[in-house]
């Protein structure tokens, strides 16, 4: 067939680019738990949130101005309302809760507990989307809950004694907030860059007001400021664009998206060798159970 080889080559190149972009995003997301802890060595969670969300907003505005000119032109009231709700959930509430959890817990515990958001999504989808979970979802929930308990009790699962009840609750709660944010965006149309620009345009003033009221605007340690800017660029910012661009190039989105499951395990390597945390067997085993539960819950027959 004329052009058959060209089509195959184009598809192969497109798939390779999809994996490269997805892998780049995954590697960047693998570093952010370490960046959080480095920033929190000199900043409070509110200061970290202020400088990171400001960095994200600035990069989104610059990219939007280049791409659209005026990203706010033609925004409907409905879109503005959704953006305000989304901006309250992310960046304001989600990262406020998450950074507080990281300030209370070792990174090797906060990171996998936060990673339970797909399980939280399965739970809140029952009343919101009226999707009754099947046996595989329940099995996934049990496995993931076992992993949560293993991490939270630091291996002493039969004692039911949590190492940090507040920190554990906040880390798990952040996953629930992210799942809620995901649902808000579920039926939202439009370009992701424009949506994120609108979200942060509404969310950052909330962050700034909180920081101003608490008297926490003021960068002291330079290292914490750099880690905060890094967080804004590569946790909240351009990594989402890399990830979504990679998925848009994929012939089989599900296969490419599986690359993301490497992120929490690679993150443990950064936590061990950059932060110097001695990894507990319970953290690694618990994370494995959580990811296994997520994969089982998401699995579908052909």
Secondary structure in CASP SS format (residue, H / E / C, confidence):
PFRMAT SS
TARGET T0000
AUTHOR 0000-0000-0000
METHOD secondary structure of the structure
MODEL  1
X C 1.00
X C 1.00
X C 1.00
X H 1.00
X H 1.00
X H 1.00
X H 1.00
X H 1.00
X H 1.00
X H 1.00
X H 1.00
X H 1.00
X H 1.00
X H 1.00
X H 1.00
X H 1.00
X H 1.00
X H 1.00
X H 1.00
X H 1.00
X H 1.00
X H 1.00
X H 1.00
X H 1.00
X H 1.00
X H 1.00
X H 1.00
X H 1.00
X H 1.00
X H 1.00
X H 1.00
X H 1.00
X H 1.00
X H 1.00
X H 1.00
X H 1.00
X H 1.00
X H 1.00
X H 1.00
X C 1.00
X C 1.00
X C 1.00
X C 1.00
X C 1.00
X H 1.00
X H 1.00
X H 1.00
X H 1.00
X H 1.00
X H 1.00
X H 1.00
X H 1.00
X H 1.00
X H 1.00
X H 1.00
X H 1.00
X H 1.00
X H 1.00
X H 1.00
X H 1.00
X H 1.00
X H 1.00
X H 1.00
X H 1.00
X H 1.00
X H 1.00
X H 1.00
X H 1.00
X C 1.00
X C 1.00
X C 1.00
X C 1.00
X C 1.00
X C 1.00
X C 1.00
X C 1.00
X H 1.00
X H 1.00
X H 1.00
X H 1.00
X H 1.00
X H 1.00
X H 1.00
X H 1.00
X H 1.00
X H 1.00
X H 1.00
X H 1.00
X H 1.00
X H 1.00
X H 1.00
X H 1.00
X H 1.00
X H 1.00
X H 1.00
X H 1.00
X H 1.00
X H 1.00
X H 1.00
X H 1.00
X H 1.00
X H 1.00
X H 1.00
X H 1.00
X C 1.00
X C 1.00
X H 1.00
X H 1.00
X H 1.00
X H 1.00
X H 1.00
X H 1.00
X H 1.00
X H 1.00
X C 1.00
X C 1.00
X H 1.00
X H 1.00
X H 1.00
X H 1.00
X H 1.00
X H 1.00
X H 1.00
X H 1.00
X H 1.00
X H 1.00
X H 1.00
X H 1.00
X C 1.00
X C 1.00
X C 1.00
X C 1.00
X C 1.00
X C 1.00
X H 1.00
X H 1.00
X H 1.00
X H 1.00
X H 1.00
X H 1.00
X H 1.00
X H 1.00
X H 1.00
X H 1.00
X H 1.00
X H 1.00
X H 1.00
X H 1.00
X H 1.00
X H 1.00
X H 1.00
X H 1.00
X C 1.00
X C 1.00
X C 1.00
X C 1.00
X H 1.00
X H 1.00
X H 1.00
X C 1.00
X C 1.00
X C 1.00
X C 1.00
X C 1.00
X H 1.00
X H 1.00
X H 1.00
X H 1.00
X H 1.00
X H 1.00
X H 1.00
X H 1.00
X H 1.00
X H 1.00
X H 1.00
X H 1.00
X H 1.00
X H 1.00
X H 1.00
X H 1.00
X H 1.00
X H 1.00
X H 1.00
X H 1.00
X C 1.00
X C 1.00
X C 1.00
X C 1.00
X C 1.00
X C 1.00
X C 1.00
X H 1.00
X H 1.00
X H 1.00
X H 1.00
X H 1.00
X H 1.00
X H 1.00
X H 1.00
X H 1.00
X H 1.00
X H 1.00
X H 1.00
X H 1.00
X H 1.00
X H 1.00
X H 1.00
X H 1.00
X H 1.00
X H 1.00
X H 1.00
X H 1.00
X H 1.00
X C 1.00
X C 1.00
X C 1.00
X C 1.00
X C 1.00
X C 1.00
X C 1.00
X C 1.00
X H 1.00
X H 1.00
X H 1.00
X H 1.00
X H 1.00
X H 1.00
X H 1.00
X H 1.00
X H 1.00
X H 1.00
X H 1.00
X H 1.00
X H 1.00
X C 1.00
X C 1.00
X C 1.00
X H 1.00
X H 1.00
X H 1.00
X H 1.00
X H 1.00
X H 1.00
X H 1.00
X H 1.00
X H 1.00
X H 1.00
X H 1.00
X H 1.00
X C 1.00
X C 1.00
X C 1.00
X H 1.00
X H 1.00
X H 1.00
X H 1.00
X H 1.00
X H 1.00
X H 1.00
X H 1.00
X H 1.00
X H 1.00
X H 1.00
X H 1.00
X H 1.00
X H 1.00
X H 1.00
X H 1.00
X H 1.00
X H 1.00
X H 1.00
X H 1.00
X H 1.00
X H 1.00
X H 1.00
X C 1.00
X C 1.00
X C 1.00
X C 1.00
X C 1.00
X H 1.00
X H 1.00
X H 1.00
X H 1.00
X H 1.00
X H 1.00
X H 1.00
X H 1.00
X H 1.00
X H 1.00
X H 1.00
X H 1.00
X H 1.00
X H 1.00
X H 1.00
X H 1.00
X H 1.00
X H 1.00
X C 1.00
X C 1.00
X C 1.00
X C 1.00
END
